[in-house]
Structure formats: structure tokens, C-alpha cells
Amino acid sequence: MDNHHHLDAVPRLGALDHLGLAARAGSDAGGAGLWLAERRFLAKLNLRGDPGNVAFMEAAARELGGFHPRVIPNTAVRTIGFDMLWLGPDEWLVVGPPGTEAAFEARLNAAVGPHGGTVTDVTESRTTILVTGPRARDVLAKGCPIDLHPRAFAAGSCAQTLVARVGVLLHRTDEGAANEPPRFELHVLRSFADYLWRFLEDAGVEYGVAVVEG
């Protein structure tokens, strides 16, 4: 009798699965001012390289849909299938669909490695909390020290900052349309995700909170 346990049969757990968010998520946010979701298992790759190295930039662009890594601080590129967020002068976070990290890491490493670039899979270290709805900016302002007004933090902006004293990578992912609510994605270490989620829910009580599909 084979008593070996198959590790691949162990289900993958999201950082916030214990909160039962899937059961709370509805298709209609109703009159709630704050809409929250966990975007589970997004692929996350840390890309490093010299932006002054033309060969590195061209190699990266070939694997990134033709887009070069941004060199303007606190900006992001959003393309079909992935986002590329500026982290520092020679560092970016590439965020893609769930389950794509292994193949994407291999391709990107093969492309940029010969030109001094490195790619590290950091998928499991963080989860992503979606914060949107008409009062999303008001709720974040209760715990975030940076100015989130559209003039200061436009669509496509990203920043490493704090929310409720928790370090996050904050990315505004909406396109800035006047008739659409702002949409923010907070990339946070898994160990702080529960605390951050509970802070956001509590901060949004006065506006009404709805859990939505991620």
C-alpha cells in the first residue's frame, strides 16, 4: 500500500481565505461607498537591470509586450495581461495573471540575463487587495500619508508607502474616467494582509462596504 502523500494535492491558500471573502462577494455593490476584494495569486516578478543598458532594455521590452521598463519614478505601465511598476532606478515589479509566474520568469530571465538583468519570482511573498468604489480615496486617506488627489496621484501612478502603518506598493489602476470610481491595488506582504484588510473594512464602515469579485 502506497502511503506517500502527494504534496501537489494540497490546495493553494490565499492570504485572506480564512475571512470567507468568496462567500461574501456579490455581483452588485449596491449603495456601498467602498468595494474591496483580494486579487489572489497574481504572478509577481522582481526585475532588475541597468536602464542605461540599451541591450537590457530592448531584451526586456521584447518579453513585455514591446514596452520598455519605465524610468520615471512612481509610474507604471499597464498593458494587456500585466502591469510593470517602478520600484527604483534599476528595479521593477511585473504583475501578471495567476499561474503564469514560472513560465514568465524563465522567459524573462533568458532574455535579460545575458545583459546583466535578473528576475526573481516573488509571487508567494505578497497578496493584492483591491480598493475601489466612490469613497475609496477617502478610506485610504485615513491611513495613507501621501496625497491621493488625482492631481497628485494620477491614473497609472504607483508608490511605495504606508497604509495604517503597513508597507504597501500602491498602484492606481483605473484610467481616470470622470464617471468611473478610482481603483487602487495594494500589494502587501501576506503576513500583514489580514490586519490591512480589517483596517480598510473598519475605515469604510461609515460609507458602507461591499466585498466584490477580484
C-alpha positions as MATLAB code, in Angstrom:
seq = 'MDNHHHLDAVPRLGALDHLGLAARAGSDAGGAGLWLAERRFLAKLNLRGDPGNVAFMEAAARELGGFHPRVIPNTAVRTIGFDMLWLGPDEWLVVGPPGTEAAFEARLNAAVGPHGGTVTDVTESRTTILVTGPRARDVLAKGCPIDLHPRAFAAGSCAQTLVARVGVLLHRTDEGAANEPPRFELHVLRSFADYLWRFLEDAGVEYGVAVVEG';
ca = [
       0.000    0.000    0.000;
       1.415    3.357   -1.004;
       1.406    5.708    1.973;
       3.185    8.558    0.218;
       1.404   11.884    0.441;
       1.078   13.859   -2.752;
       2.037   17.415   -1.966;
       0.597   18.642   -5.227;
      -2.848   17.700   -3.917;
      -2.609   20.285   -1.144;
      -4.835   23.231   -2.071;
      -3.193   26.609   -2.526;
      -4.467   29.031    0.082;
      -4.948   32.736   -0.425;
      -3.710   35.076    2.288;
      -7.290   36.041    3.187;
      -9.138   32.794    2.532;
      -9.868   32.438    6.256;
     -12.132   35.506    6.030;
     -14.544   33.758    3.655;
     -14.479   36.591    1.126;
     -15.698   34.463   -1.779;
     -18.942   33.754    0.057;
     -19.411   37.467    0.760;
     -18.698   38.664   -2.761;
     -21.707   39.747   -4.762;
     -22.178   40.982   -8.301;
     -23.803   44.203   -7.120;
     -22.002   46.584   -4.759;
     -25.296   48.400   -4.224;
     -25.025   51.717   -2.452;
     -21.743   50.934   -0.718;
     -19.071   53.592   -0.971;
     -16.147   51.147   -0.589;
     -15.637   47.995   -2.626;
     -12.957   45.532   -1.542;
     -11.540   42.300   -2.970;
      -8.486   40.106   -2.691;
      -6.837   39.538   -6.063;
      -5.479   36.091   -5.258;
      -2.311   34.545   -6.647;
      -1.305   37.267   -9.103;
       2.099   36.457  -10.600;
       4.762   38.852   -9.298;
       8.285   39.066  -10.678;
      11.021   41.382   -9.464;
      13.029   42.646  -12.444;
      16.388   44.361  -12.016;
      18.760   45.797  -14.575;
      20.552   48.903  -15.781;
      18.122   51.186  -17.647;
      21.131   52.782  -19.323;
      21.972   49.450  -20.939;
      20.180   49.543  -24.280;
      20.532   45.797  -24.805;
      18.900   45.079  -21.443;
      16.028   47.464  -22.111;
      15.392   46.066  -25.580;
      15.516   42.469  -24.324;
      13.066   43.263  -21.538;
      10.731   45.060  -23.928;
      10.598   42.031  -26.225;
       9.120   39.979  -23.370;
       6.967   42.813  -22.025;
       4.713   43.404  -24.969;
       7.025   45.913  -26.634;
       7.065   48.227  -23.612;
      10.355   49.296  -22.043;
      10.611   49.390  -18.235;
       9.684   52.889  -17.087;
      12.468   55.154  -15.855;
      10.143   57.852  -14.463;
       9.762   57.378  -10.685;
       6.396   56.256   -9.318;
       4.874   55.372  -12.672;
       3.568   52.110  -14.054;
       2.877   50.582  -17.438;
      -0.450   48.749  -17.807;
      -0.724   46.520  -20.842;
      -2.904   43.609  -21.869;
      -2.109   40.867  -19.390;
       0.323   42.520  -16.995;
       1.463   45.637  -15.147;
       5.030   46.875  -14.711;
       5.568   49.084  -11.648;
       8.601   51.264  -10.967;
      10.304   50.408   -7.656;
      13.630   52.178   -8.013;
      16.200   53.389  -10.566;
      17.025   49.804  -11.587;
      14.101   47.780  -10.222;
      10.517   46.990  -11.280;
       7.686   44.721  -10.185;
       5.998   42.892  -13.042;
       2.486   41.697  -12.136;
       0.696   39.170  -14.318;
      -2.191   36.706  -14.327;
      -2.298   33.892  -11.755;
      -0.294   30.809  -12.659;
       1.980   32.483  -15.199;
       4.936   33.186  -12.928;
       7.108   30.132  -13.657;
       6.981   30.365  -17.438;
       7.200   34.160  -17.429;
      10.217   34.123  -15.098;
      12.020   31.624  -17.323;
      11.394   33.651  -20.492;
      12.288   36.988  -18.946;
      15.425   35.635  -17.283;
      16.590   34.101  -20.542;
      16.077   37.445  -22.279;
      17.711   39.824  -19.799;
      20.256   37.552  -18.133;
      22.874   37.913  -20.892;
      22.637   41.696  -20.455;
      23.131   41.829  -16.684;
      19.459   41.658  -15.737;
      17.950   39.451  -13.041;
      14.426   38.190  -12.448;
      13.152   36.842   -9.119;
       9.765   35.217   -8.544;
       8.205   36.930   -5.501;
       4.653   35.718   -6.127;
       4.155   33.996   -2.789;
       5.523   36.842   -0.656;
       2.621   39.246   -1.208;
      -1.060   39.329   -1.936;
      -3.030   42.122   -3.570;
      -6.021   43.941   -2.102;
      -8.275   45.840   -4.488;
      -9.725   49.057   -3.067;
     -12.286   50.818   -5.245;
     -15.686   52.452   -5.138;
     -16.825   56.086   -4.848;
     -15.205   56.587   -1.411;
     -12.037   54.549   -1.968;
      -9.796   57.605   -1.830;
     -11.422   58.843    1.392;
     -10.880   55.487    3.087;
      -7.244   55.211    2.037;
      -6.627   58.786    3.179;
      -7.430   57.699    6.742;
      -4.265   55.624    6.845;
      -2.047   56.769    3.979;
       0.289   59.782    4.299;
       0.645   60.578    0.593;
      -1.673   62.876   -1.342;
      -4.061   60.704   -3.341;
      -5.860   63.573   -5.082;
      -5.939   62.933   -8.852;
      -3.697   65.949   -9.450;
      -1.003   64.399   -7.257;
      -1.637   60.678   -7.809;
      -2.965   60.299  -11.321;
      -4.140   57.142  -13.044;
      -1.111   54.943  -13.636;
       0.782   56.175  -10.591;
       2.431   53.813   -8.124;
       4.258   54.410   -4.861;
       5.839   52.507   -2.008;
       4.086   53.954    1.029;
       2.249   53.099    4.229;
      -1.409   52.355    4.852;
      -2.270   52.004    8.535;
       1.489   51.811    9.209;
       1.792   48.782    6.909;
       4.205   48.983    3.994;
       2.440   48.596    0.647;
       3.085   49.116   -3.024;
       0.108   51.255   -4.025;
      -0.932   51.304   -7.681;
      -3.795   53.333   -9.155;
      -5.070   51.140  -11.977;
      -8.152   52.962  -13.305;
      -7.895   55.131  -16.401;
      -9.102   58.325  -14.776;
     -12.515   58.463  -16.447;
     -14.769   61.011  -14.756;
     -17.690   58.585  -14.482;
     -15.661   55.713  -13.002;
     -14.565   55.345   -9.364;
     -10.840   55.297   -8.620;
      -9.313   51.853   -8.424;
      -6.290   51.090   -6.274;
      -4.334   47.869   -5.881;
      -2.342   47.413   -2.674;
       0.451   44.844   -2.886;
       1.137   43.837    0.722;
       3.160   41.162    2.480;
       0.958   38.169    3.265;
       1.702   38.421    6.988;
       0.144   41.914    7.115;
      -2.783   41.250    4.767;
      -5.308   40.331    7.474;
      -4.519   43.445    9.518;
      -4.705   45.708    6.471;
      -7.989   44.203    5.284;
      -9.586   44.677    8.714;
      -8.374   48.277    8.845;
      -9.918   49.007    5.435;
     -13.238   47.420    6.375;
     -13.352   49.376    9.620;
     -12.358   52.636    7.913;
     -15.104   52.140    5.338;
     -17.979   51.417    7.719;
     -19.315   54.956    7.582;
     -19.586   54.736    3.770;
     -20.810   51.151    3.518;
     -18.530   48.256    2.493;
     -19.127   45.650   -0.198;
     -16.891   42.664   -0.941;
     -16.661   42.195   -4.706;
     -15.055   39.755   -7.112;
     -11.336   40.319   -7.521;
];
